[in-house]
Amino acid sequence: MKNKGLVTFLITLAAFGATYMLLVFTSRWSNAAYTAAGILLAGAAIFSFVMAEVRRKNEFASNTWGILSGLFIWGFVGEYLEAIGWVEIAHHHFLPVLLLAGFFLIFLITRRQLADRFAFAFGHLLAIWGLHMWMIYQFEHLSPTHWTTYPSAAIAGVGAIISFILMTRAKKTTPKMAWAVAGLLLAWSVLEYVWGWRIIPGPYSI
């Protein structure tokens, strides 16, 4: 398959958008609908994680399932369970846990003790967690228009551009996919800031 980086970007973007809108609309519909959405995401996370192992002989497919599982795990734990008050991992008090998990993941990856598909799963989860925690801290403890949001958005934008450039230059499948996901997350962060600044309406305004 050609353009694996672009395909990874589009698949992840579609899943990200669908997950985001599912949670937004069901939360406004009813508690029962929101609970159903949470259960659906939990099932999708488990299914994707299993499929990453089942398709392990196909590097692109297994990595894609790993990426999706990380997203769905976040959707269930970081969004659904957070919203109903069962966990509070977006709070900055959980920063030591996030850092410890990040260092442990990097250690396993550098020591080649973790398969790429699972590195994608946990890496995607931790990356979303970290970006979300920082943005929540800014928006809720400072303000959506606090001066720190502007350099944060600029850094994310530059990081996204660099990631996409590295994606196009990468020769192997796994690096292409990794840079595609990194670019997407950073570009999405810029979009979140733009929504927070009320420059364009976000899903919360629907």
GROMACS elastic network, one bead per residue, 0.5 to 0.9 nm:
[ bonds ]
;  ai    aj funct       b0    kb
    1     4     6  0.64050   500
    1    60     6  0.89414   500
    2     5     6  0.85424   500
    2     6     6  0.88832   500
    2     7     6  0.85763   500
    3     6     6  0.53596   500
    3     7     6  0.62719   500
    3     8     6  0.86077   500
    3   168     6  0.84962   500
    3   176     6  0.89538   500
    4     7     6  0.50252   500
    4     8     6  0.59646   500
    4     9     6  0.84845   500
    4    60     6  0.77950   500
    4   173     6  0.68586   500
    4   176     6  0.69182   500
    4   177     6  0.69140   500
    4   180     6  0.89989   500
    5     8     6  0.51052   500
    5     9     6  0.62074   500
    5    10     6  0.87486   500
    5   164     6  0.86778   500
    5   167     6  0.62169   500
    5   168     6  0.72543   500
    5   170     6  0.89714   500
    5   173     6  0.77327   500
    5   174     6  0.89949   500
    5   175     6  0.86584   500
    5   177     6  0.51149   500
    5   178     6  0.82432   500
    5   179     6  0.76421   500
    5   180     6  0.54854   500
    5   181     6  0.85734   500
    6    10     6  0.62065   500
    6    11     6  0.86171   500
    6   167     6  0.85647   500
    6   168     6  0.87146   500
    6   176     6  0.86877   500
    6   177     6  0.83777   500
    6   180     6  0.70203   500
    7    10     6  0.51420   500
    7    11     6  0.60759   500
    7    12     6  0.84360   500
    7   177     6  0.87315   500
    7   180     6  0.88562   500
    8    11     6  0.52727   500
    8    12     6  0.60120   500
    8    13     6  0.83334   500
    8    60     6  0.87263   500
    8    64     6  0.70047   500
    8   176     6  0.85096   500
    8   177     6  0.59480   500
    8   178     6  0.88746   500
    8   180     6  0.64399   500
    8   181     6  0.72988   500
    9    12     6  0.53108   500
    9    13     6  0.59134   500
    9    14     6  0.85345   500
    9   177     6  0.77713   500
    9   180     6  0.53483   500
    9   181     6  0.62347   500
    9   183     6  0.82497   500
    9   184     6  0.65591   500
   10    13     6  0.50155   500
   10    14     6  0.60465   500
   10    15     6  0.85724   500
   11    14     6  0.52113   500
   11    15     6  0.62505   500
   11    16     6  0.84944   500
   11    64     6  0.82526   500
   11    68     6  0.88045   500
   12    15     6  0.51017   500
   12    16     6  0.58661   500
   12    17     6  0.84232   500
   12    64     6  0.81955   500
   12    67     6  0.74806   500
   12    68     6  0.69532   500
   12    71     6  0.85160   500
   12   180     6  0.89708   500
   12   181     6  0.73202   500
   12   184     6  0.80481   500
   13    17     6  0.59573   500
   13    18     6  0.83988   500
   13   181     6  0.88720   500
   13   184     6  0.71862   500
   14    17     6  0.52193   500
   14    18     6  0.60366   500
   14    19     6  0.85125   500
   15    18     6  0.51091   500
   15    19     6  0.60063   500
   15    20     6  0.84440   500
   15    68     6  0.73170   500
   15    71     6  0.80436   500
   15    72     6  0.87366   500
   16    19     6  0.52427   500
   16    20     6  0.60819   500
   16    21     6  0.86065   500
   16    68     6  0.86661   500
   16    71     6  0.71608   500
   16    72     6  0.87284   500
   17    20     6  0.50952   500
   17    21     6  0.60766   500
   17    22     6  0.83672   500
   18    21     6  0.52823   500
   18    22     6  0.58984   500
   18    23     6  0.86049   500
   19    22     6  0.50861   500
   19    23     6  0.63055   500
   19    24     6  0.86380   500
   19    41     6  0.80768   500
   19    71     6  0.84572   500
   19    72     6  0.76826   500
   19    75     6  0.69097   500
   20    23     6  0.54167   500
   20    24     6  0.62264   500
   20    25     6  0.87528   500
   20    75     6  0.79794   500
   20   203     6  0.86570   500
   21    25     6  0.59637   500
   21    26     6  0.82690   500
   21   203     6  0.72776   500
   22    25     6  0.55435   500
   22    26     6  0.59932   500
   22    27     6  0.83176   500
   22    34     6  0.85307   500
   22    37     6  0.69226   500
   23    26     6  0.53977   500
   23    27     6  0.58746   500
   23    28     6  0.86000   500
   23    34     6  0.68137   500
   23    37     6  0.67437   500
   23    38     6  0.80855   500
   23    75     6  0.82366   500
   23    79     6  0.79696   500
   23    80     6  0.76210   500
   24    27     6  0.54490   500
   24    28     6  0.66067   500
   24    29     6  0.89048   500
   24    34     6  0.88406   500
   24   203     6  0.69744   500
   24   204     6  0.69349   500
   25    28     6  0.52337   500
   25    29     6  0.61606   500
   25    33     6  0.89058   500
   25    34     6  0.83313   500
   25   203     6  0.86328   500
   25   204     6  0.88913   500
   25   206     6  0.87528   500
   26    30     6  0.63181   500
   26    31     6  0.77189   500
   26    32     6  0.84012   500
   26    33     6  0.52372   500
   26    35     6  0.84109   500
   26    36     6  0.85213   500
   26    37     6  0.69788   500
   27    30     6  0.61131   500
   27    31     6  0.66703   500
   27    32     6  0.89826   500
   27    33     6  0.71823   500
   27    34     6  0.50865   500
   27    35     6  0.86851   500
   27    37     6  0.88689   500
   28    31     6  0.82480   500
   28    33     6  0.88245   500
   28    34     6  0.81485   500
   29    32     6  0.84290   500
   29    33     6  0.65378   500
   29    34     6  0.75709   500
   30    33     6  0.52286   500
   30    34     6  0.62762   500
   30    35     6  0.86401   500
   31    34     6  0.50491   500
   31    35     6  0.60832   500
   31    36     6  0.85595   500
   32    35     6  0.50898   500
   32    36     6  0.61769   500
   32    37     6  0.86267   500
   33    36     6  0.50267   500
   33    37     6  0.62136   500
   33    38     6  0.87116   500
   34    38     6  0.62783   500
   34    39     6  0.87256   500
   34    80     6  0.79540   500
   35    38     6  0.50208   500
   35    39     6  0.62542   500
   35    40     6  0.85434   500
   35    80     6  0.80808   500
   36    39     6  0.51257   500
   36    40     6  0.60869   500
   36    41     6  0.86511   500
   37    41     6  0.62127   500
   37    42     6  0.86576   500
   37    76     6  0.86128   500
   37    80     6  0.82431   500
   38    41     6  0.51665   500
   38    42     6  0.62509   500
   38    43     6  0.86766   500
   38    75     6  0.77604   500
   38    76     6  0.55841   500
   38    77     6  0.87041   500
   38    79     6  0.87179   500
   38    80     6  0.56978   500
   38    81     6  0.78300   500
   39    42     6  0.50700   500
   39    43     6  0.62162   500
   39    44     6  0.85519   500
   39    76     6  0.77290   500
   40    43     6  0.51562   500
   40    44     6  0.60774   500
   40    45     6  0.85832   500
   40    76     6  0.85637   500
   41    45     6  0.60104   500
   41    46     6  0.86282   500
   41    72     6  0.55512   500
   41    73     6  0.72356   500
   41    74     6  0.89326   500
   41    75     6  0.64760   500
   41    76     6  0.55257   500
   41    80     6  0.88266   500
   42    45     6  0.51228   500
   42    46     6  0.63827   500
   42    47     6  0.86255   500
   42    72     6  0.69171   500
   42    73     6  0.66995   500
   42    75     6  0.81886   500
   42    76     6  0.56728   500
   42    77     6  0.84296   500
   43    46     6  0.52419   500
   43    47     6  0.60529   500
   43    48     6  0.84971   500
   43    72     6  0.86807   500
   44    47     6  0.50362   500
   44    48     6  0.59155   500
   44    49     6  0.84142   500
   44    68     6  0.85448   500
   44    69     6  0.72108   500
   44    72     6  0.63689   500
   44    73     6  0.83210   500
   45    48     6  0.52653   500
   45    49     6  0.61128   500
   45    50     6  0.86348   500
   45    68     6  0.74173   500
   45    70     6  0.72030   500
   45    71     6  0.77182   500
   45    73     6  0.52868   500
   45    74     6  0.87550   500
   45    75     6  0.87784   500
   45    76     6  0.81045   500
   46    49     6  0.51809   500
   46    50     6  0.62098   500
   46    51     6  0.85780   500
   46    69     6  0.70939   500
   46    72     6  0.85920   500
   46    73     6  0.82064   500
   47    50     6  0.52191   500
   47    51     6  0.60968   500
   47    52     6  0.86491   500
   47    65     6  0.88560   500
   47    69     6  0.77726   500
   48    52     6  0.61249   500
   48    53     6  0.88691   500
   48    64     6  0.88780   500
   48    65     6  0.51721   500
   48    66     6  0.66138   500
   48    67     6  0.85438   500
   48    68     6  0.63481   500
   48    70     6  0.86561   500
   48    72     6  0.83463   500
   49    52     6  0.52003   500
   49    53     6  0.69130   500
   49    54     6  0.89378   500
   49    65     6  0.65604   500
   49    66     6  0.59786   500
   49    67     6  0.89370   500
   49    68     6  0.81002   500
   49    69     6  0.52826   500
   49    70     6  0.81785   500
   49   117     6  0.87145   500
   49   118     6  0.79874   500
   49   121     6  0.76311   500
   50    53     6  0.53881   500
   50    54     6  0.62608   500
   50    55     6  0.87569   500
   50    65     6  0.84073   500
   50    66     6  0.88635   500
   50    69     6  0.88547   500
   51    55     6  0.58986   500
   51    56     6  0.82054   500
   51    61     6  0.88078   500
   51    62     6  0.70170   500
   51    65     6  0.62081   500
   51    66     6  0.80911   500
   52    55     6  0.54690   500
   52    56     6  0.60895   500
   52    61     6  0.73495   500
   52    63     6  0.65643   500
   52    64     6  0.75000   500
   52    66     6  0.53535   500
   52    67     6  0.88868   500
   52    69     6  0.83017   500
   52   117     6  0.61324   500
   52   118     6  0.76994   500
   52   121     6  0.89395   500
   53    57     6  0.85822   500
   53    62     6  0.66293   500
   53    65     6  0.86270   500
   53    66     6  0.85822   500
   53   117     6  0.76054   500
   53   118     6  0.85565   500
   54    57     6  0.80146   500
   54    62     6  0.76237   500
   55    58     6  0.56106   500
   55    59     6  0.78067   500
   55    60     6  0.89573   500
   55    61     6  0.62718   500
   55    63     6  0.87883   500
   55    65     6  0.83898   500
   56    59     6  0.63438   500
   56    60     6  0.88961   500
   56    61     6  0.76582   500
   56    62     6  0.51125   500
   56    63     6  0.81528   500
   56   117     6  0.76532   500
   57    61     6  0.85225   500
   57    62     6  0.75016   500
   58    61     6  0.54287   500
   58    62     6  0.59266   500
   58    63     6  0.83811   500
   59    62     6  0.53733   500
   59    63     6  0.60121   500
   59    64     6  0.84589   500
   59   116     6  0.84781   500
   59   117     6  0.80079   500
   59   173     6  0.75320   500
   59   174     6  0.76767   500
   60    63     6  0.52891   500
   60    64     6  0.60690   500
   60    65     6  0.87002   500
   60   173     6  0.68027   500
   60   174     6  0.75401   500
   60   177     6  0.82270   500
   61    64     6  0.50765   500
   61    65     6  0.62681   500
   61    66     6  0.86071   500
   62    65     6  0.51943   500
   62    66     6  0.62126   500
   62    67     6  0.87304   500
   62   116     6  0.85022   500
   62   117     6  0.56942   500
   62   118     6  0.89653   500
   63    67     6  0.61893   500
   63    68     6  0.86511   500
   63   116     6  0.66534   500
   63   118     6  0.78067   500
   63   119     6  0.86730   500
   63   120     6  0.64436   500
   63   121     6  0.81078   500
   63   174     6  0.75719   500
   63   177     6  0.79611   500
   64    67     6  0.50641   500
   64    68     6  0.62551   500
   64    69     6  0.85898   500
   64   117     6  0.76443   500
   64   120     6  0.81748   500
   64   121     6  0.89501   500
   64   177     6  0.82489   500
   65    68     6  0.50667   500
   65    69     6  0.60658   500
   65    70     6  0.86855   500
   65   117     6  0.74321   500
   65   120     6  0.87708   500
   65   121     6  0.79898   500
   66    69     6  0.50998   500
   66    70     6  0.63609   500
   66    71     6  0.87690   500
   66   116     6  0.83388   500
   66   118     6  0.58435   500
   66   119     6  0.77139   500
   66   120     6  0.53643   500
   66   122     6  0.81226   500
   66   124     6  0.85278   500
   67    70     6  0.53224   500
   67    71     6  0.64684   500
   67    72     6  0.88558   500
   67   117     6  0.75826   500
   67   118     6  0.84228   500
   67   119     6  0.87804   500
   67   120     6  0.52303   500
   67   122     6  0.83008   500
   67   123     6  0.83316   500
   67   124     6  0.61892   500
   67   125     6  0.84552   500
   67   181     6  0.81699   500
   68    71     6  0.50640   500
   68    72     6  0.61602   500
   68    73     6  0.85119   500
   68   120     6  0.87594   500
   68   121     6  0.71390   500
   68   124     6  0.84697   500
   69    72     6  0.51140   500
   69    73     6  0.59755   500
   69    74     6  0.85052   500
   69   120     6  0.86938   500
   69   121     6  0.56694   500
   69   122     6  0.84922   500
   69   124     6  0.86003   500
   69   125     6  0.83937   500
   70    73     6  0.51733   500
   70    74     6  0.62845   500
   70    75     6  0.86538   500
   70   118     6  0.88076   500
   70   120     6  0.72257   500
   70   122     6  0.57955   500
   70   123     6  0.73945   500
   70   124     6  0.52326   500
   70   126     6  0.82786   500
   70   128     6  0.88804   500
   71    74     6  0.51912   500
   71    75     6  0.61911   500
   71    76     6  0.87820   500
   71   121     6  0.76715   500
   71   124     6  0.65741   500
   71   125     6  0.60572   500
   71   128     6  0.79563   500
   72    76     6  0.61719   500
   72    77     6  0.85102   500
   72   125     6  0.85204   500
   73    76     6  0.52384   500
   73    77     6  0.59938   500
   73    78     6  0.76628   500
   73   121     6  0.87155   500
   73   125     6  0.69605   500
   74    77     6  0.51855   500
   74    79     6  0.66233   500
   74    80     6  0.86125   500
   74   124     6  0.87468   500
   74   125     6  0.57972   500
   74   126     6  0.85691   500
   74   128     6  0.74391   500
   74   129     6  0.74504   500
   75    78     6  0.56816   500
   75    79     6  0.50287   500
   75    80     6  0.63023   500
   75    81     6  0.86171   500
   76    79     6  0.58223   500
   76    81     6  0.61904   500
   76    82     6  0.84542   500
   77    80     6  0.58596   500
   77    82     6  0.64463   500
   77    86     6  0.88659   500
   77    87     6  0.75354   500
   77    89     6  0.84991   500
   78    81     6  0.63457   500
   78    82     6  0.55020   500
   78    83     6  0.81643   500
   78    87     6  0.78942   500
   78    88     6  0.79223   500
   78    89     6  0.67472   500
   78    90     6  0.70393   500
   78   129     6  0.73148   500
   78   132     6  0.89747   500
   79    82     6  0.51690   500
   79    83     6  0.58783   500
   79    84     6  0.87225   500
   80    83     6  0.51287   500
   80    84     6  0.64125   500
   80    85     6  0.86975   500
   80    86     6  0.88524   500
   81    84     6  0.52985   500
   81    85     6  0.62102   500
   81    86     6  0.52445   500
   81    87     6  0.58478   500
   81    88     6  0.82193   500
   82    85     6  0.52008   500
   82    86     6  0.59148   500
   82    88     6  0.54774   500
   82    89     6  0.72919   500
   82    90     6  0.78529   500
   83    86     6  0.77291   500
   83    87     6  0.82310   500
   83    88     6  0.85818   500
   84    87     6  0.80876   500
   85    88     6  0.69961   500
   87    90     6  0.86306   500
   88    91     6  0.58007   500
   88    94     6  0.80655   500
   89    92     6  0.77976   500
   89    93     6  0.80189   500
   89    94     6  0.57040   500
   89    95     6  0.84349   500
   89    97     6  0.89113   500
   89    98     6  0.87412   500
   89   129     6  0.80601   500
   89   133     6  0.79763   500
   90    93     6  0.83342   500
   90    94     6  0.70440   500
   90    95     6  0.85345   500
   90   129     6  0.69461   500
   90   130     6  0.82203   500
   90   132     6  0.67007   500
   90   134     6  0.83532   500
   90   136     6  0.70634   500
   90   137     6  0.83661   500
   91    94     6  0.58627   500
   91    95     6  0.77146   500
   91   133     6  0.63876   500
   91   134     6  0.89940   500
   91   136     6  0.76938   500
   91   137     6  0.73345   500
   92    95     6  0.52544   500
   92    96     6  0.86071   500
   92   133     6  0.63986   500
   92   134     6  0.77401   500
   92   136     6  0.86067   500
   92   137     6  0.67814   500
   93    96     6  0.72931   500
   93    97     6  0.85583   500
   94    97     6  0.53210   500
   94    98     6  0.63790   500
   94    99     6  0.87821   500
   94   133     6  0.88075   500
   95    98     6  0.50064   500
   95    99     6  0.60896   500
   95   100     6  0.85090   500
   95   130     6  0.82240   500
   95   133     6  0.81313   500
   96    99     6  0.50943   500
   96   100     6  0.60164   500
   96   101     6  0.84969   500
   97   100     6  0.51411   500
   97   101     6  0.60969   500
   97   102     6  0.84681   500
   98   101     6  0.51810   500
   98   102     6  0.60390   500
   98   103     6  0.86379   500
   98   126     6  0.70812   500
   98   129     6  0.77790   500
   98   130     6  0.71824   500
   99   103     6  0.60927   500
   99   104     6  0.84889   500
   99   130     6  0.88246   500
  100   103     6  0.52365   500
  100   104     6  0.61270   500
  100   105     6  0.85595   500
  101   104     6  0.51152   500
  101   105     6  0.60932   500
  101   106     6  0.86258   500
  101   126     6  0.78317   500
  102   105     6  0.51077   500
  102   106     6  0.61803   500
  102   107     6  0.85352   500
  102   122     6  0.90000   500
  102   123     6  0.79182   500
  102   126     6  0.68525   500
  102   127     6  0.87815   500
  103   106     6  0.51229   500
  103   107     6  0.60694   500
  103   108     6  0.86693   500
  104   107     6  0.50221   500
  104   108     6  0.62719   500
  104   109     6  0.86518   500
  105   108     6  0.51825   500
  105   109     6  0.61739   500
  105   110     6  0.86108   500
  105   114     6  0.83678   500
  105   119     6  0.74354   500
  105   122     6  0.76562   500
  105   123     6  0.74221   500
  106   109     6  0.50524   500
  106   110     6  0.60110   500
  106   111     6  0.84051   500
  106   119     6  0.88870   500
  106   123     6  0.88317   500
  107   110     6  0.52980   500
  107   111     6  0.60749   500
  107   112     6  0.84560   500
  107   113     6  0.84183   500
  108   111     6  0.51434   500
  108   112     6  0.59787   500
  108   114     6  0.56856   500
  108   119     6  0.86536   500
  109   113     6  0.60812   500
  109   114     6  0.56501   500
  109   115     6  0.79462   500
  109   116     6  0.81125   500
  109   119     6  0.69963   500
  110   113     6  0.77109   500
  110   114     6  0.87933   500
  111   114     6  0.80249   500
  112   115     6  0.73633   500
  112   116     6  0.89252   500
  114   117     6  0.83235   500
  114   118     6  0.66350   500
  114   119     6  0.62679   500
  115   118     6  0.55456   500
  115   119     6  0.61814   500
  115   120     6  0.87182   500
  116   120     6  0.60752   500
  116   121     6  0.85901   500
  116   174     6  0.75385   500
  117   120     6  0.52252   500
  117   121     6  0.64149   500
  117   122     6  0.89589   500
  118   122     6  0.61574   500
  118   123     6  0.80585   500
  119   122     6  0.54097   500
  119   123     6  0.55213   500
  119   124     6  0.80991   500
  120   123     6  0.50261   500
  120   124     6  0.57125   500
  120   125     6  0.83323   500
  120   178     6  0.76010   500
  121   124     6  0.54561   500
  121   125     6  0.63534   500
  121   126     6  0.88351   500
  122   125     6  0.50454   500
  122   126     6  0.61356   500
  122   127     6  0.84892   500
  123   126     6  0.52177   500
  123   127     6  0.59915   500
  123   128     6  0.85870   500
  124   127     6  0.51459   500
  124   128     6  0.62182   500
  124   129     6  0.84861   500
  124   181     6  0.77873   500
  124   182     6  0.85214   500
  124   185     6  0.89425   500
  125   128     6  0.54128   500
  125   129     6  0.61388   500
  125   130     6  0.87154   500
  126   130     6  0.60400   500
  126   131     6  0.86040   500
  127   130     6  0.52090   500
  127   131     6  0.62486   500
  127   132     6  0.84204   500
  127   182     6  0.83640   500
  127   185     6  0.79389   500
  128   131     6  0.53072   500
  128   132     6  0.58759   500
  128   133     6  0.83876   500
  128   185     6  0.72308   500
  129   132     6  0.51582   500
  129   133     6  0.59786   500
  129   134     6  0.86542   500
  130   133     6  0.51567   500
  130   134     6  0.63194   500
  130   135     6  0.86836   500
  131   134     6  0.53228   500
  131   135     6  0.62383   500
  131   136     6  0.85867   500
  131   185     6  0.83203   500
  131   186     6  0.84182   500
  131   189     6  0.73846   500
  132   135     6  0.51677   500
  132   136     6  0.59601   500
  132   137     6  0.84674   500
  132   189     6  0.84436   500
  133   136     6  0.51748   500
  133   137     6  0.61174   500
  133   138     6  0.86719   500
  134   137     6  0.51699   500
  134   138     6  0.63420   500
  134   139     6  0.87249   500
  135   138     6  0.50937   500
  135   139     6  0.60357   500
  135   140     6  0.83519   500
  135   144     6  0.87386   500
  135   149     6  0.81151   500
  135   152     6  0.89710   500
  135   189     6  0.83526   500
  135   192     6  0.85605   500
  135   193     6  0.81986   500
  136   139     6  0.51374   500
  136   140     6  0.56877   500
  136   141     6  0.76873   500
  137   140     6  0.55160   500
  137   141     6  0.53220   500
  137   142     6  0.70049   500
  137   143     6  0.87308   500
  138   141     6  0.56557   500
  138   143     6  0.59170   500
  138   144     6  0.66112   500
  138   145     6  0.87225   500
  138   146     6  0.72571   500
  138   148     6  0.75280   500
  138   149     6  0.69955   500
  139   142     6  0.57158   500
  139   145     6  0.77804   500
  139   146     6  0.78973   500
  139   149     6  0.84321   500
  139   196     6  0.77609   500
  140   143     6  0.59650   500
  140   144     6  0.75412   500
  142   145     6  0.82807   500
  142   146     6  0.61244   500
  142   148     6  0.88805   500
  143   146     6  0.50268   500
  143   147     6  0.87789   500
  143   149     6  0.85896   500
  144   147     6  0.89147   500
  144   149     6  0.70608   500
  144   193     6  0.76258   500
  144   196     6  0.53805   500
  144   197     6  0.60925   500
  145   148     6  0.81102   500
  145   149     6  0.64434   500
  145   150     6  0.79367   500
  145   193     6  0.87977   500
  145   196     6  0.74464   500
  145   197     6  0.59670   500
  146   149     6  0.57136   500
  146   150     6  0.77516   500
  147   150     6  0.58196   500
  147   151     6  0.75783   500
  148   151     6  0.58094   500
  148   152     6  0.61778   500
  148   153     6  0.86958   500
  149   152     6  0.50165   500
  149   153     6  0.60564   500
  149   154     6  0.85978   500
  149   193     6  0.70935   500
  150   153     6  0.51974   500
  150   154     6  0.62258   500
  150   155     6  0.86611   500
  150   193     6  0.82102   500
  151   155     6  0.59986   500
  151   156     6  0.84329   500
  152   155     6  0.52033   500
  152   156     6  0.61613   500
  152   157     6  0.85634   500
  152   190     6  0.84156   500
  152   193     6  0.87356   500
  153   156     6  0.50347   500
  153   157     6  0.60428   500
  153   158     6  0.86373   500
  153   186     6  0.86785   500
  153   187     6  0.89735   500
  153   189     6  0.71235   500
  153   190     6  0.51692   500
  153   191     6  0.86284   500
  153   192     6  0.89428   500
  153   193     6  0.64913   500
  153   194     6  0.85134   500
  154   157     6  0.50239   500
  154   158     6  0.61994   500
  154   159     6  0.84380   500
  154   190     6  0.77541   500
  155   158     6  0.52032   500
  155   159     6  0.59753   500
  155   160     6  0.84988   500
  155   186     6  0.87433   500
  156   160     6  0.60442   500
  156   161     6  0.86949   500
  156   183     6  0.88412   500
  156   185     6  0.87206   500
  156   186     6  0.50095   500
  156   187     6  0.66782   500
  156   188     6  0.88477   500
  156   189     6  0.67350   500
  156   190     6  0.62829   500
  157   160     6  0.50822   500
  157   161     6  0.63795   500
  157   162     6  0.87192   500
  157   183     6  0.88062   500
  157   186     6  0.65062   500
  157   187     6  0.60500   500
  157   189     6  0.82738   500
  157   190     6  0.62413   500
  158   161     6  0.51661   500
  158   162     6  0.62140   500
  158   163     6  0.85236   500
  158   186     6  0.86530   500
  159   162     6  0.51296   500
  159   163     6  0.59967   500
  159   164     6  0.86187   500
  159   182     6  0.83679   500
  159   183     6  0.70240   500
  159   186     6  0.65779   500
  159   187     6  0.83003   500
  160   163     6  0.50278   500
  160   164     6  0.62215   500
  160   165     6  0.86419   500
  160   179     6  0.89068   500
  160   180     6  0.89684   500
  160   182     6  0.70422   500
  160   184     6  0.69097   500
  160   185     6  0.78194   500
  160   186     6  0.51743   500
  160   187     6  0.55295   500
  161   164     6  0.52358   500
  161   165     6  0.62606   500
  161   166     6  0.86954   500
  161   183     6  0.69243   500
  161   186     6  0.89159   500
  161   187     6  0.83620   500
  162   165     6  0.50885   500
  162   166     6  0.61827   500
  162   167     6  0.85032   500
  162   179     6  0.88962   500
  162   183     6  0.77593   500
  163   166     6  0.51269   500
  163   167     6  0.60356   500
  163   168     6  0.87600   500
  163   178     6  0.88845   500
  163   179     6  0.51824   500
  163   180     6  0.68270   500
  163   181     6  0.86187   500
  163   182     6  0.63519   500
  163   184     6  0.86653   500
  163   186     6  0.88007   500
  164   168     6  0.63511   500
  164   169     6  0.87177   500
  164   176     6  0.89797   500
  164   179     6  0.64666   500
  164   180     6  0.62854   500
  164   182     6  0.83655   500
  164   183     6  0.57247   500
  164   184     6  0.85922   500
  165   168     6  0.53090   500
  165   169     6  0.64129   500
  165   170     6  0.87638   500
  165   179     6  0.85855   500
  166   169     6  0.50170   500
  166   170     6  0.59682   500
  166   175     6  0.86252   500
  166   176     6  0.76710   500
  166   179     6  0.65448   500
  166   180     6  0.87219   500
  167   170     6  0.53432   500
  167   171     6  0.86119   500
  167   175     6  0.71294   500
  167   177     6  0.73187   500
  167   178     6  0.78409   500
  167   179     6  0.50402   500
  167   180     6  0.59424   500
  167   183     6  0.85283   500
  168   171     6  0.81708   500
  168   176     6  0.71148   500
  168   179     6  0.88155   500
  168   180     6  0.89496   500
  169   176     6  0.80427   500
  170   173     6  0.78563   500
  170   174     6  0.88938   500
  170   175     6  0.61630   500
  170   176     6  0.54611   500
  170   179     6  0.86018   500
  171   175     6  0.76762   500
  171   176     6  0.72011   500
  172   175     6  0.58701   500
  172   176     6  0.63139   500
  172   177     6  0.88313   500
  173   176     6  0.52147   500
  173   177     6  0.62226   500
  173   178     6  0.86539   500
  174   177     6  0.51511   500
  174   178     6  0.60883   500
  174   179     6  0.86843   500
  175   179     6  0.61319   500
  175   180     6  0.84455   500
  176   179     6  0.54219   500
  176   180     6  0.61788   500
  176   181     6  0.88098   500
  177   180     6  0.50175   500
  177   181     6  0.62897   500
  177   182     6  0.86262   500
  178   181     6  0.53267   500
  178   182     6  0.62196   500
  178   183     6  0.86184   500
  179   183     6  0.59656   500
  179   184     6  0.84624   500
  180   183     6  0.51734   500
  180   184     6  0.61728   500
  180   185     6  0.87297   500
  181   184     6  0.50540   500
  181   185     6  0.61872   500
  181   186     6  0.86183   500
  182   185     6  0.52952   500
  182   186     6  0.62501   500
  182   187     6  0.85566   500
  183   186     6  0.52776   500
  183   187     6  0.60153   500
  183   188     6  0.84468   500
  184   187     6  0.51028   500
  184   188     6  0.59540   500
  184   189     6  0.84932   500
  185   188     6  0.50645   500
  185   189     6  0.61713   500
  185   190     6  0.88234   500
  186   190     6  0.65193   500
  186   191     6  0.88432   500
  187   190     6  0.51549   500
  187   191     6  0.64911   500
  187   192     6  0.88134   500
  188   192     6  0.62248   500
  188   193     6  0.87121   500
  189   193     6  0.63313   500
  189   194     6  0.86916   500
  190   193     6  0.51279   500
  190   194     6  0.63045   500
  190   195     6  0.87097   500
  191   194     6  0.50133   500
  191   195     6  0.62139   500
  191   196     6  0.85512   500
  191   202     6  0.89446   500
  192   195     6  0.50497   500
  192   196     6  0.61091   500
  192   197     6  0.86558   500
  192   202     6  0.81327   500
  193   197     6  0.61558   500
  193   198     6  0.86083   500
  194   197     6  0.51041   500
  194   198     6  0.63581   500
  194   199     6  0.57328   500
  194   200     6  0.66351   500
  194   201     6  0.86506   500
  194   202     6  0.85777   500
  195   198     6  0.50296   500
  195   199     6  0.62824   500
  195   200     6  0.57810   500
  195   201     6  0.59755   500
  195   202     6  0.52020   500
  195   203     6  0.86522   500
  196   199     6  0.78131   500
  196   200     6  0.87376   500
  196   201     6  0.87665   500
  196   202     6  0.80595   500
  197   200     6  0.79345   500
  198   201     6  0.60193   500
  198   202     6  0.78091   500
  201   204     6  0.78169   500
  201   205     6  0.60865   500
  201   206     6  0.81301   500
  202   205     6  0.56678   500
  202   206     6  0.74176   500
  203   206     6  0.54306   500
